[in-house]
C-alpha cells in the first residue's frame, strides 16, 4: 500500500475509492497556523468529529460487496442450461432451519455469515498519525486536501457455505469460489479499494438429512479472512484554513 508523509510521519495515500487521483496541494504550515501541522490537524478533526460521522458502516458495506460477488455465480445443470445461484446473508443454523421447514427453497444456494473480527496488530498504525490525501474534483477542476486520523487495522472472518443436492453442482461452485479469490478478492466500497479477502480453509460439512426431503443435502464451507481498515471520518481543508466533513457530494470552496 503506498504511503506519503507529513513532516516525517508515514501515512496512507489513495486508500479510498473517493480519491480519484493524487496531486500536490497545500497543507498548513507552522507559519500559517502558529502550531505544528499535526497538532493543528488533530485539534480540527476533534472539533468536527460527531457521533454520526464516527460510524463508517465498513463492516456492512464489505459484507454487501462479497454477497454481490457471490451472486454472480452459476452452474450448468444436467441439460447444460446455465442456472444462477442465489446468495444470502444467514448463519448456518438459520439456513439449516429454513431448509428443514421449506421444501420450496431452490438448491444449490450460497449463504455467508460474519463470524468475528480481530485486531491486526501487524498492520497497526500509530494513533497520532494523520492521513494526508488529495481529491481531484472534476466539477471544480482542482485538487483539495483531505485529512483524517489513522484507520484501525482489522481482520474480519466470514464463513461461506454452499448447500447443494448434487456433488456435480457443488464442484462447479467450489471451482468458481476458488477463482473468485485468486489469489484474493479486492473489496471495493465507499472507503477503500485496497482491502483484500483470502480463503483460509475449506471443509466438507456434509450431510444434512431432512424429514421431508427425499434427497440429502451436502454442504461445503469456506473460511474467509478480510484484511481491512476501519476508517475514521475524512475532512476537507478549505481555502479559509478550516475543515469540513468530506463526502462525494461535498461542496468545495
Buried (B, 14 or more C-beta within 10 A) or exposed (E): EEEBEBEEBEBBBBBBBBBBEBEEBEBBEEEEBEBBBBEBBBEBBEEBBEEEBEEBEBBEBBBEBBBEBBBEBBBEEEEEEEEEBBBBEBBBEEBBEBBBEEEEBEBBBBBBBBEEBEEBEEBEBEEEBBBBBBBBEEEEEEBBBBBBBBBBBBBBBBBBBBBBBBEEBBBBBBEBBEEBBEEBBEBBBBBBBBBBBBBEEEEEEEEBEBEEBEEEBBBBBBBBBBBBBBBBBBBBBBEEEEBBBBEEEBEBE
